Amino acid sequence: MKRASRRTMALALAAGLTAGWGCGDGAPSVETSTAEATVQGKVTFNGKPVTKGEVTFDPSNHLRKNATTRSAALGADGTYTATTLVGANQVFVNSPELRKTEVGTIEYDVRAGDNTLDIALPRSQ
């Protein structure tokens, strides 16, 4: 009797786990908020400030198709301050001091309030 009970419990547990795997639509969650937050930081290349160019934040996704990019100029010390939407943002650095291959794209999750994103280039792959 004990052996049958254990087998029944194991089968019930396996069925429950299998049913749980199929839940959800499989799409990753994305932010729909229109709340804004501040991101500040410093861009460096080989340890030295990048002094020309800008940092651009792109908060658009399939639920925020009309979200506009936000850019902030780099200061003489490599610092910037930008305002963008809360949630996942694609971040780009555009500078005449850098080649595109040295920059790439950074994904950054902006939280409500103040955020700090220091960008040290070149980034390791």
A tleap script that builds the chain and sets N, CA, C and O, in Angstrom:
source leaprc.protein.ff14SB
mol = sequence {
  NMET LYS ARG ALA SER ARG ARG THR MET ALA
  LEU ALA LEU ALA ALA GLY LEU THR ALA GLY
  TRP GLY CYS GLY ASP GLY ALA PRO SER VAL
  GLU THR SER THR ALA GLU ALA THR VAL GLN
  GLY LYS VAL THR PHE ASN GLY LYS PRO VAL
  THR LYS GLY GLU VAL THR PHE ASP PRO SER
  ASN HIE LEU ARG LYS ASN ALA THR THR ARG
  SER ALA ALA LEU GLY ALA ASP GLY THR TYR
  THR ALA THR THR LEU VAL GLY ALA ASN GLN
  VAL PHE VAL ASN SER PRO GLU LEU ARG LYS
  THR GLU VAL GLY THR ILE GLU TYR ASP VAL
  ARG ALA GLY ASP ASN THR LEU ASP ILE ALA
  LEU PRO ARG SER CGLN
}
set mol.1.N position { 0.832 -1.188 0.000 }
set mol.1.CA position { 0.000 0.000 0.000 }
set mol.1.C position { 0.873 1.247 0.000 }
set mol.1.O position { 0.576 2.209 -0.708 }
set mol.2.N position { 1.963 1.242 0.798 }
set mol.2.CA position { 2.844 2.400 0.850 }
set mol.2.C position { 3.488 2.654 -0.503 }
set mol.2.O position { 3.620 3.798 -0.939 }
set mol.3.N position { 3.888 1.569 -1.163 }
set mol.3.CA position { 4.565 1.699 -2.450 }
set mol.3.C position { 3.621 2.340 -3.472 }
set mol.3.O position { 4.061 3.201 -4.234 }
set mol.4.N position { 2.365 1.962 -3.516 }
set mol.4.CA position { 1.388 2.517 -4.451 }
set mol.4.C position { 1.135 3.993 -4.140 }
set mol.4.O position { 0.987 4.805 -5.054 }
set mol.5.N position { 1.086 4.333 -2.874 }
set mol.5.CA position { 0.858 5.719 -2.473 }
set mol.5.C position { 2.015 6.619 -2.921 }
set mol.5.O position { 1.787 7.726 -3.410 }
set mol.6.N position { 3.247 6.149 -2.758 }
set mol.6.CA position { 4.410 6.936 -3.197 }
set mol.6.C position { 4.399 7.134 -4.709 }
set mol.6.O position { 4.701 8.214 -5.217 }
set mol.7.N position { 4.045 6.066 -5.410 }
set mol.7.CA position { 4.005 6.140 -6.872 }
set mol.7.C position { 2.933 7.136 -7.314 }
set mol.7.O position { 3.160 7.917 -8.238 }
set mol.8.N position { 1.784 7.117 -6.673 }
set mol.8.CA position { 0.702 8.048 -7.007 }
set mol.8.C position { 1.141 9.489 -6.743 }
set mol.8.O position { 0.877 10.375 -7.556 }
set mol.9.N position { 1.807 9.725 -5.616 }
set mol.9.CA position { 2.286 11.071 -5.276 }
set mol.9.C position { 3.317 11.544 -6.298 }
set mol.9.O position { 3.286 12.701 -6.717 }
set mol.10.N position { 4.218 10.668 -6.700 }
set mol.10.CA position { 5.248 11.037 -7.674 }
set mol.10.C position { 4.623 11.381 -9.015 }
set mol.10.O position { 5.027 12.352 -9.656 }
set mol.11.N position { 3.646 10.599 -9.445 }
set mol.11.CA position { 2.967 10.884 -10.712 }
set mol.11.C position { 2.192 12.191 -10.651 }
set mol.11.O position { 2.187 12.958 -11.614 }
set mol.12.N position { 1.543 12.446 -9.535 }
set mol.12.CA position { 0.789 13.694 -9.373 }
set mol.12.C position { 1.729 14.895 -9.403 }
set mol.12.O position { 1.409 15.910 -10.021 }
set mol.13.N position { 2.881 14.794 -8.745 }
set mol.13.CA position { 3.865 15.870 -8.735 }
set mol.13.C position { 4.412 16.119 -10.141 }
set mol.13.O position { 4.540 17.269 -10.563 }
set mol.14.N position { 4.731 15.062 -10.855 }
set mol.14.CA position { 5.243 15.187 -12.224 }
set mol.14.C position { 4.204 15.830 -13.136 }
set mol.14.O position { 4.554 16.670 -13.965 }
set mol.15.N position { 2.952 15.459 -13.001 }
set mol.15.CA position { 1.885 16.038 -13.822 }
set mol.15.C position { 1.723 17.522 -13.519 }
set mol.15.O position { 1.534 18.327 -14.431 }
set mol.16.N position { 1.794 17.881 -12.260 }
set mol.16.CA position { 1.675 19.284 -11.870 }
set mol.16.C position { 2.801 20.129 -12.426 }
set mol.16.O position { 2.566 21.239 -12.904 }
set mol.17.N position { 4.027 19.619 -12.369 }
set mol.17.CA position { 5.168 20.358 -12.909 }
set mol.17.C position { 5.068 20.503 -14.420 }
set mol.17.O position { 5.364 21.566 -14.964 }
set mol.18.N position { 4.658 19.451 -15.090 }
set mol.18.CA position { 4.520 19.494 -16.546 }
set mol.18.C position { 3.448 20.501 -16.951 }
set mol.18.O position { 3.644 21.239 -17.916 }
set mol.19.N position { 2.347 20.552 -16.259 }
set mol.19.CA position { 1.279 21.499 -16.575 }
set mol.19.C position { 1.752 22.932 -16.345 }
set mol.19.O position { 1.363 23.833 -17.088 }
set mol.20.N position { 2.572 23.151 -15.345 }
set mol.20.CA position { 3.074 24.489 -15.036 }
set mol.20.C position { 3.993 25.044 -16.098 }
set mol.20.O position { 4.062 26.260 -16.276 }
set mol.21.N position { 4.700 24.183 -16.808 }
set mol.21.CA position { 5.622 24.643 -17.854 }
set mol.21.C position { 4.886 25.318 -18.998 }
set mol.21.O position { 5.454 26.184 -19.664 }
set mol.22.N position { 3.660 24.950 -19.238 }
set mol.22.CA position { 2.922 25.491 -20.367 }
set mol.22.C position { 2.218 26.802 -20.072 }
set mol.22.O position { 1.579 27.354 -20.968 }
set mol.23.N position { 2.304 27.320 -18.872 }
set mol.23.CA position { 1.599 28.541 -18.527 }
set mol.23.C position { 2.287 29.757 -19.123 }
set mol.23.O position { 3.504 29.765 -19.309 }
set mol.24.N position { 1.497 30.788 -19.423 }
set mol.24.CA position { 2.045 32.028 -19.943 }
set mol.24.C position { 2.090 32.001 -21.459 }
set mol.24.O position { 1.955 30.949 -22.083 }
set mol.25.N position { 2.285 33.195 -22.048 }
set mol.25.CA position { 2.291 33.273 -23.502 }
set mol.25.C position { 3.696 33.193 -24.080 }
set mol.25.O position { 3.865 33.248 -25.298 }
set mol.26.N position { 4.708 33.063 -23.225 }
set mol.26.CA position { 6.068 32.907 -23.705 }
set mol.26.C position { 6.752 34.210 -24.056 }
set mol.26.O position { 7.957 34.211 -24.307 }
set mol.27.N position { 6.034 35.321 -24.084 }
set mol.27.CA position { 6.634 36.609 -24.419 }
set mol.27.C position { 7.316 37.193 -23.191 }
set mol.27.O position { 6.787 37.089 -22.084 }
set mol.28.N position { 8.483 37.805 -23.368 }
set mol.28.CA position { 9.139 38.425 -22.228 }
set mol.28.C position { 8.353 39.650 -21.773 }
set mol.28.O position { 7.690 40.303 -22.580 }
set mol.29.N position { 8.427 39.957 -20.494 }
set mol.29.CA position { 7.717 41.125 -20.004 }
set mol.29.C position { 8.455 42.376 -20.462 }
set mol.29.O position { 9.685 42.406 -20.493 }
set mol.30.N position { 7.696 43.403 -20.815 }
set mol.30.CA position { 8.270 44.681 -21.216 }
set mol.30.C position { 7.574 45.798 -20.459 }
set mol.30.O position { 6.435 45.654 -20.014 }
set mol.31.N position { 8.260 46.884 -20.324 }
set mol.31.CA position { 7.750 48.032 -19.582 }
set mol.31.C position { 6.787 48.826 -20.450 }
set mol.31.O position { 7.043 49.029 -21.637 }
set mol.32.N position { 5.691 49.271 -19.871 }
set mol.32.CA position { 4.733 50.119 -20.568 }
set mol.32.C position { 4.643 51.494 -19.924 }
set mol.32.O position { 3.916 52.361 -20.409 }
set mol.33.N position { 5.365 51.696 -18.853 }
set mol.33.CA position { 5.300 52.939 -18.087 }
set mol.33.C position { 5.745 54.138 -18.910 }
set mol.33.O position { 6.609 54.027 -19.779 }
set mol.34.N position { 5.146 55.275 -18.625 }
set mol.34.CA position { 5.595 56.537 -19.206 }
set mol.34.C position { 6.270 57.409 -18.153 }
set mol.34.O position { 6.529 58.590 -18.380 }
set mol.35.N position { 6.550 56.807 -16.995 }
set mol.35.CA position { 7.259 57.528 -15.933 }
set mol.35.C position { 8.709 57.752 -16.349 }
set mol.35.O position { 9.320 56.900 -16.994 }
set mol.36.N position { 9.246 58.899 -15.975 }
set mol.36.CA position { 10.617 59.235 -16.326 }
set mol.36.C position { 11.535 59.125 -15.117 }
set mol.36.O position { 11.091 59.203 -13.971 }
set mol.37.N position { 12.809 58.946 -15.388 }
set mol.37.CA position { 13.828 58.883 -14.347 }
set mol.37.C position { 15.106 59.510 -14.893 }
set mol.37.O position { 15.269 59.657 -16.104 }
set mol.38.N position { 15.995 59.871 -14.003 }
set mol.38.CA position { 17.263 60.492 -14.373 }
set mol.38.C position { 18.382 59.461 -14.339 }
set mol.38.O position { 18.467 58.642 -13.425 }
set mol.39.N position { 19.245 59.519 -15.362 }
set mol.39.CA position { 20.426 58.670 -15.413 }
set mol.39.C position { 21.632 59.590 -15.581 }
set mol.39.O position { 21.653 60.461 -16.450 }
set mol.40.N position { 22.620 59.381 -14.742 }
set mol.40.CA position { 23.848 60.164 -14.865 }
set mol.40.C position { 25.036 59.220 -14.814 }
set mol.40.O position { 24.936 58.101 -14.311 }
set mol.41.N position { 26.139 59.676 -15.331 }
set mol.41.CA position { 27.315 58.832 -15.308 }
set mol.41.C position { 28.465 59.473 -16.040 }
set mol.41.O position { 28.460 60.669 -16.330 }
set mol.42.N position { 29.457 58.646 -16.334 }
set mol.42.CA position { 30.668 59.110 -16.998 }
set mol.42.C position { 31.058 58.083 -18.049 }
set mol.42.O position { 30.965 56.876 -17.822 }
set mol.43.N position { 31.496 58.579 -19.205 }
set mol.43.CA position { 31.955 57.703 -20.280 }
set mol.43.C position { 33.467 57.829 -20.374 }
set mol.43.O position { 34.007 58.929 -20.493 }
set mol.44.N position { 34.142 56.684 -20.318 }
set mol.44.CA position { 35.604 56.679 -20.437 }
set mol.44.C position { 36.025 55.691 -21.521 }
set mol.44.O position { 35.325 54.721 -21.814 }
set mol.45.N position { 37.189 55.966 -22.107 }
set mol.45.CA position { 37.785 55.064 -23.078 }
set mol.45.C position { 39.226 54.840 -22.644 }
set mol.45.O position { 40.012 55.783 -22.552 }
set mol.46.N position { 39.562 53.588 -22.379 }
set mol.46.CA position { 40.891 53.238 -21.840 }
set mol.46.C position { 41.241 54.081 -20.613 }
set mol.46.O position { 42.383 54.503 -20.436 }
set mol.47.N position { 40.236 54.315 -19.772 }
set mol.47.CA position { 40.433 55.029 -18.519 }
set mol.47.C position { 40.400 56.545 -18.615 }
set mol.47.O position { 40.465 57.220 -17.588 }
set mol.48.N position { 40.300 57.103 -19.822 }
set mol.48.CA position { 40.277 58.561 -20.004 }
set mol.48.C position { 38.878 59.006 -20.402 }
set mol.48.O position { 38.188 58.289 -21.126 }
set mol.49.N position { 38.439 60.197 -19.934 }
set mol.49.CA position { 37.093 60.675 -20.263 }
set mol.49.C position { 36.900 60.876 -21.768 }
set mol.49.O position { 37.791 61.354 -22.469 }
set mol.50.N position { 35.719 60.500 -22.239 }
set mol.50.CA position { 35.317 60.809 -23.612 }
set mol.50.C position { 34.627 62.168 -23.529 }
set mol.50.O position { 33.594 62.298 -22.872 }
set mol.51.N position { 35.189 63.180 -24.189 }
set mol.51.CA position { 34.761 64.566 -23.958 }
set mol.51.C position { 33.873 65.143 -25.051 }
set mol.51.O position { 33.343 66.243 -24.895 }
set mol.52.N position { 33.701 64.424 -26.149 }
set mol.52.CA position { 32.866 64.921 -27.242 }
set mol.52.C position { 31.850 63.861 -27.620 }
set mol.52.O position { 32.152 62.667 -27.631 }
set mol.53.N position { 30.650 64.307 -27.927 }
set mol.53.CA position { 29.618 63.380 -28.357 }
set mol.53.C position { 28.435 63.373 -27.417 }
set mol.53.O position { 28.197 64.328 -26.678 }
set mol.54.N position { 27.696 62.276 -27.459 }
set mol.54.CA position { 26.495 62.179 -26.635 }
set mol.54.C position { 26.185 60.727 -26.284 }
set mol.54.O position { 26.665 59.789 -26.920 }
set mol.55.N position { 25.371 60.583 -25.257 }
set mol.55.CA position { 24.844 59.286 -24.839 }
set mol.55.C position { 23.358 59.318 -25.160 }
set mol.55.O position { 22.657 60.261 -24.794 }
set mol.56.N position { 22.875 58.276 -25.850 }
set mol.56.CA position { 21.470 58.219 -26.250 }
set mol.56.C position { 20.802 57.017 -25.594 }
set mol.56.O position { 21.350 55.915 -25.582 }
set mol.57.N position { 19.611 57.246 -25.050 }
set mol.57.CA position { 18.788 56.209 -24.435 }
set mol.57.C position { 17.562 55.985 -25.310 }
set mol.57.O position { 16.862 56.934 -25.662 }
set mol.58.N position { 17.305 54.726 -25.660 }
set mol.58.CA position { 16.136 54.371 -26.472 }
set mol.58.C position { 15.246 53.438 -25.654 }
set mol.58.O position { 15.558 52.256 -25.511 }
set mol.59.N position { 14.128 53.966 -25.109 }
set mol.59.CA position { 13.250 53.157 -24.267 }
set mol.59.C position { 12.144 52.437 -25.040 }
set mol.59.O position { 11.289 51.801 -24.424 }
set mol.60.N position { 12.138 52.518 -26.365 }
set mol.60.CA position { 11.036 51.930 -27.129 }
set mol.60.C position { 11.076 50.401 -27.070 }
set mol.60.O position { 12.136 49.790 -26.934 }
set mol.61.N position { 9.905 49.818 -27.175 }
set mol.61.CA position { 9.740 48.372 -27.264 }
set mol.61.C position { 8.420 48.121 -27.985 }
set mol.61.O position { 7.783 49.077 -28.427 }
set mol.62.N position { 7.995 46.888 -28.116 }
set mol.62.CA position { 6.782 46.633 -28.896 }
set mol.62.C position { 5.512 47.182 -28.244 }
set mol.62.O position { 4.480 47.281 -28.909 }
set mol.63.N position { 5.564 47.536 -26.976 }
set mol.63.CA position { 4.414 48.166 -26.323 }
set mol.63.C position { 4.594 49.676 -26.172 }
set mol.63.O position { 3.642 50.384 -25.842 }
set mol.64.N position { 5.814 50.173 -26.411 }
set mol.64.CA position { 6.090 51.622 -26.369 }
set mol.64.C position { 6.715 52.029 -27.711 }
set mol.64.O position { 7.811 52.588 -27.753 }
set mol.65.N position { 6.005 51.740 -28.794 }
set mol.65.CA position { 6.535 51.993 -30.135 }
set mol.65.C position { 6.806 53.472 -30.395 }
set mol.65.O position { 7.713 53.811 -31.155 }
set mol.66.N position { 6.038 54.342 -29.780 }
set mol.66.CA position { 6.166 55.775 -30.035 }
set mol.66.C position { 7.075 56.487 -29.033 }
set mol.66.O position { 7.165 57.714 -29.045 }
set mol.67.N position { 7.737 55.742 -28.182 }
set mol.67.CA position { 8.658 56.351 -27.216 }
set mol.67.C position { 9.848 56.940 -27.976 }
set mol.67.O position { 10.431 56.280 -28.836 }
set mol.68.N position { 10.195 58.158 -27.659 }
set mol.68.CA position { 11.294 58.815 -28.364 }
set mol.68.C position { 12.618 58.592 -27.642 }
set mol.68.O position { 12.663 58.383 -26.430 }
set mol.69.N position { 13.692 58.642 -28.423 }
set mol.69.CA position { 15.019 58.520 -27.822 }
set mol.69.C position { 15.336 59.796 -27.068 }
set mol.69.O position { 14.815 60.866 -27.382 }
set mol.70.N position { 16.192 59.672 -26.076 }
set mol.70.CA position { 16.620 60.810 -25.255 }
set mol.70.C position { 18.139 60.859 -25.291 }
set mol.70.O position { 18.795 59.834 -25.110 }
set mol.71.N position { 18.699 62.028 -25.521 }
set mol.71.CA position { 20.155 62.164 -25.610 }
set mol.71.C position { 20.666 63.193 -24.621 }
set mol.71.O position { 19.950 64.116 -24.231 }
set mol.72.N position { 21.921 63.017 -24.222 }
set mol.72.CA position { 22.590 63.961 -23.333 }
set mol.72.C position { 24.013 64.156 -23.831 }
set mol.72.O position { 24.714 63.194 -24.143 }
set mol.73.N position { 24.424 65.405 -23.902 }
set mol.73.CA position { 25.783 65.725 -24.351 }
set mol.73.C position { 26.802 65.315 -23.295 }
set mol.73.O position { 26.533 65.364 -22.095 }
set mol.74.N position { 27.972 64.912 -23.767 }
set mol.74.CA position { 29.080 64.600 -22.861 }
set mol.74.C position { 29.785 65.895 -22.483 }
set mol.74.O position { 30.042 66.743 -23.337 }
set mol.75.N position { 30.097 66.043 -21.197 }
set mol.75.CA position { 30.818 67.206 -20.718 }
set mol.75.C position { 32.318 67.052 -20.917 }
set mol.75.O position { 32.791 65.998 -21.342 }
set mol.76.N position { 33.054 68.099 -20.612 }
set mol.76.CA position { 34.509 68.101 -20.769 }
set mol.76.C position { 35.188 67.044 -19.906 }
set mol.76.O position { 36.325 66.658 -20.173 }
set mol.77.N position { 34.489 66.575 -18.868 }
set mol.77.CA position { 35.043 65.532 -17.996 }
set mol.77.C position { 34.444 64.157 -18.285 }
set mol.77.O position { 34.675 63.206 -17.538 }
set mol.78.N position { 33.666 64.051 -19.381 }
set mol.78.CA position { 33.067 62.776 -19.770 }
set mol.78.C position { 31.742 62.468 -19.103 }
set mol.78.O position { 31.188 61.389 -19.312 }
set mol.79.N position { 31.219 63.392 -18.301 }
set mol.79.CA position { 29.967 63.134 -17.584 }
set mol.79.C position { 28.757 63.540 -18.425 }
set mol.79.O position { 28.859 64.346 -19.350 }
set mol.80.N position { 27.619 62.961 -18.078 }
set mol.80.CA position { 26.348 63.283 -18.732 }
set mol.80.C position { 25.225 63.120 -17.727 }
set mol.80.O position { 25.379 62.431 -16.719 }
set mol.81.N position { 24.090 63.759 -18.003 }
set mol.81.CA position { 22.863 63.563 -17.246 }
set mol.81.C position { 21.726 63.540 -18.246 }
set mol.81.O position { 21.571 64.468 -19.039 }
set mol.82.N position { 20.924 62.478 -18.210 }
set mol.82.CA position { 19.812 62.324 -19.150 }
set mol.82.C position { 18.540 61.953 -18.401 }
set mol.82.O position { 18.585 61.410 -17.297 }
set mol.83.N position { 17.417 62.254 -19.017 }
set mol.83.CA position { 16.117 61.833 -18.510 }
set mol.83.C position { 15.525 60.899 -19.553 }
set mol.83.O position { 15.485 61.229 -20.738 }
set mol.84.N position { 15.061 59.723 -19.108 }
set mol.84.CA position { 14.477 58.744 -20.023 }
set mol.84.C position { 13.345 58.011 -19.312 }
set mol.84.O position { 13.066 58.281 -18.144 }
set mol.85.N position { 12.701 57.096 -20.004 }
set mol.85.CA position { 11.601 56.343 -19.415 }
set mol.85.C position { 12.117 55.187 -18.562 }
set mol.85.O position { 13.152 54.588 -18.856 }
set mol.86.N position { 11.384 54.897 -17.519 }
set mol.86.CA position { 11.698 53.779 -16.628 }
set mol.86.C position { 11.548 52.469 -17.403 }
set mol.86.O position { 10.652 52.325 -18.235 }
set mol.87.N position { 12.433 51.523 -17.118 }
set mol.87.CA position { 12.396 50.221 -17.772 }
set mol.87.C position { 13.609 50.023 -18.649 }
set mol.87.O position { 14.569 50.790 -18.580 }
set mol.88.N position { 13.565 48.989 -19.477 }
set mol.88.CA position { 14.698 48.652 -20.333 }
set mol.88.C position { 14.944 49.743 -21.366 }
set mol.88.O position { 14.016 50.209 -22.028 }
set mol.89.N position { 16.195 50.143 -21.495 }
set mol.89.CA position { 16.635 51.120 -22.480 }
set mol.89.C position { 17.849 50.569 -23.201 }
set mol.89.O position { 18.714 49.949 -22.583 }
set mol.90.N position { 17.919 50.793 -24.505 }
set mol.90.CA position { 19.123 50.522 -25.273 }
set mol.90.C position { 19.948 51.800 -25.201 }
set mol.90.O position { 19.432 52.886 -25.467 }
set mol.91.N position { 21.220 51.681 -24.846 }
set mol.91.CA position { 22.074 52.850 -24.659 }
set mol.91.C position { 23.182 52.827 -25.707 }
set mol.91.O position { 23.825 51.801 -25.930 }
set mol.92.N position { 23.393 53.977 -26.345 }
set mol.92.CA position { 24.415 54.127 -27.379 }
set mol.92.C position { 25.303 55.311 -27.035 }
set mol.92.O position { 24.821 56.314 -26.509 }
set mol.93.N position { 26.572 55.206 -27.321 }
set mol.93.CA position { 27.493 56.336 -27.197 }
set mol.93.C position { 27.913 56.706 -28.611 }
set mol.93.O position { 28.364 55.852 -29.375 }
set mol.94.N position { 27.764 57.971 -28.954 }
set mol.94.CA position { 28.172 58.460 -30.261 }
set mol.94.C position { 29.202 59.558 -30.027 }
set mol.94.O position { 28.890 60.602 -29.454 }
set mol.95.N position { 30.429 59.315 -30.476 }
set mol.95.CA position { 31.502 60.277 -30.257 }
set mol.95.C position { 32.500 60.215 -31.404 }
set mol.95.O position { 32.834 59.131 -31.883 }
set mol.96.N position { 32.981 61.388 -31.850 }
set mol.96.CA position { 34.031 61.376 -32.865 }
set mol.96.C position { 35.343 60.813 -32.325 }
set mol.96.O position { 36.258 60.532 -33.098 }
set mol.97.N position { 35.442 60.649 -31.029 }
set mol.97.CA position { 36.640 60.099 -30.404 }
set mol.97.C position { 36.663 58.572 -30.434 }
set mol.97.O position { 37.669 57.958 -30.078 }
set mol.98.N position { 35.541 57.953 -30.863 }
set mol.98.CA position { 35.404 56.494 -30.830 }
set mol.98.C position { 34.962 55.955 -32.180 }
set mol.98.O position { 34.299 56.646 -32.953 }
set mol.99.N position { 35.337 54.716 -32.452 }
set mol.99.CA position { 34.804 53.998 -33.613 }
set mol.99.C position { 33.605 53.176 -33.145 }
set mol.99.O position { 33.524 52.786 -31.981 }
set mol.100.N position { 32.685 52.921 -34.059 }
set mol.100.CA position { 31.485 52.144 -33.705 }
set mol.100.C position { 31.829 50.795 -33.110 }
set mol.100.O position { 31.128 50.311 -32.221 }
set mol.101.N position { 32.904 50.179 -33.589 }
set mol.101.CA position { 33.277 48.858 -33.089 }
set mol.101.C position { 33.739 48.913 -31.636 }
set mol.101.O position { 33.780 47.885 -30.960 }
set mol.102.N position { 34.083 50.091 -31.155 }
set mol.102.CA position { 34.539 50.227 -29.768 }
set mol.102.C position { 33.381 50.466 -28.803 }
set mol.102.O position { 33.559 50.408 -27.586 }
set mol.103.N position { 32.204 50.734 -29.343 }
set mol.103.CA position { 31.080 51.133 -28.498 }
set mol.103.C position { 30.063 50.024 -28.310 }
set mol.103.O position { 29.917 49.497 -27.207 }
set mol.104.N position { 29.355 49.662 -29.378 }
set mol.104.CA position { 28.300 48.662 -29.270 }
set mol.104.C position { 27.069 49.226 -28.579 }
set mol.104.O position { 26.949 50.437 -28.394 }
set mol.105.N position { 26.167 48.349 -28.205 }
set mol.105.CA position { 24.925 48.726 -27.538 }
set mol.105.C position { 24.919 48.142 -26.139 }
set mol.105.O position { 25.362 47.016 -25.913 }
set mol.106.N position { 24.412 48.924 -25.210 }
set mol.106.CA position { 24.308 48.496 -23.820 }
set mol.106.C position { 22.831 48.455 -23.459 }
set mol.106.O position { 22.101 49.399 -23.762 }
set mol.107.N position { 22.379 47.394 -22.826 }
set mol.107.CA position { 21.013 47.355 -22.310 }
set mol.107.C position { 21.079 47.735 -20.839 }
set mol.107.O position { 21.854 47.167 -20.070 }
set mol.108.N position { 20.248 48.711 -20.458 }
set mol.108.CA position { 20.261 49.185 -19.075 }
set mol.108.C position { 18.827 49.313 -18.585 }
set mol.108.O position { 17.986 49.895 -19.270 }
set mol.109.N position { 18.540 48.772 -17.401 }
set mol.109.CA position { 17.212 48.832 -16.805 }
set mol.109.C position { 17.133 50.052 -15.899 }
set mol.109.O position { 17.684 50.052 -14.799 }
set mol.110.N position { 16.451 51.084 -16.362 }
set mol.110.CA position { 16.309 52.330 -15.611 }
set mol.110.C position { 15.238 52.142 -14.546 }
set mol.110.O position { 14.127 51.704 -14.845 }
set mol.111.N position { 15.567 52.467 -13.324 }
set mol.111.CA position { 14.648 52.371 -12.184 }
set mol.111.C position { 14.097 53.757 -11.870 }
set mol.111.O position { 14.675 54.764 -12.280 }
set mol.112.N position { 12.987 53.814 -11.146 }
set mol.112.CA position { 12.429 55.093 -10.718 }
set mol.112.C position { 13.453 55.827 -9.850 }
set mol.112.O position { 14.179 55.202 -9.077 }
set mol.113.N position { 13.507 57.138 -9.978 }
set mol.113.CA position { 14.444 57.936 -9.183 }
set mol.113.C position { 15.732 58.183 -9.939 }
set mol.113.O position { 15.733 58.267 -11.168 }
set mol.114.N position { 16.827 58.300 -9.210 }
set mol.114.CA position { 18.130 58.583 -9.804 }
set mol.114.C position { 18.888 57.288 -10.077 }
set mol.114.O position { 18.864 56.361 -9.268 }
set mol.115.N position { 19.556 57.234 -11.217 }
set mol.115.CA position { 20.323 56.073 -11.644 }
set mol.115.C position { 21.722 56.516 -12.029 }
set mol.115.O position { 21.920 57.652 -12.459 }
set mol.116.N position { 22.697 55.620 -11.876 }
set mol.116.CA position { 24.060 55.900 -12.316 }
set mol.116.C position { 24.493 54.800 -13.273 }
set mol.116.O position { 24.423 53.613 -12.955 }
set mol.117.N position { 24.947 55.226 -14.468 }
set mol.117.CA position { 25.474 54.293 -15.448 }
set mol.117.C position { 26.799 54.853 -15.957 }
set mol.117.O position { 26.828 55.729 -16.821 }
set mol.118.N position { 27.896 54.331 -15.404 }
set mol.118.CA position { 29.225 54.675 -15.897 }
set mol.118.C position { 29.557 53.700 -17.015 }
set mol.118.O position { 29.398 52.489 -16.865 }
set mol.119.N position { 30.021 54.243 -18.141 }
set mol.119.CA position { 30.298 53.414 -19.308 }
set mol.119.C position { 31.799 53.429 -19.565 }
set mol.119.O position { 32.353 54.447 -19.981 }
set mol.120.N position { 32.453 52.298 -19.316 }
set mol.120.CA position { 33.896 52.150 -19.537 }
set mol.120.C position { 34.103 51.407 -20.842 }
set mol.120.O position { 33.664 50.267 -20.993 }
set mol.121.N position { 34.767 52.051 -21.778 }
set mol.121.CA position { 35.032 51.461 -23.097 }
set mol.121.C position { 36.514 51.228 -23.249 }
set mol.121.O position { 37.276 51.941 -22.596 }
set mol.122.N position { 36.994 50.302 -24.045 }
set mol.122.CA position { 36.145 49.317 -24.723 }
set mol.122.C position { 35.625 48.306 -23.723 }
set mol.122.O position { 36.292 47.978 -22.742 }
set mol.123.N position { 34.445 47.825 -23.980 }
set mol.123.CA position { 33.812 46.840 -23.105 }
set mol.123.C position { 34.302 45.465 -23.473 }
set mol.123.O position { 34.541 45.185 -24.648 }
set mol.124.N position { 34.456 44.601 -22.492 }
set mol.124.CA position { 34.849 43.214 -22.785 }
set mol.124.C position { 33.636 42.465 -23.318 }
set mol.124.O position { 32.508 42.714 -22.892 }
set mol.125.N position { 33.865 41.572 -24.226 }
set mol.125.CA position { 32.763 40.834 -24.874 }
set mol.125.C position { 32.309 39.691 -24.030 }
set mol.125.O position { 31.394 38.964 -24.416 }
savepdb mol mol.pdb
quit
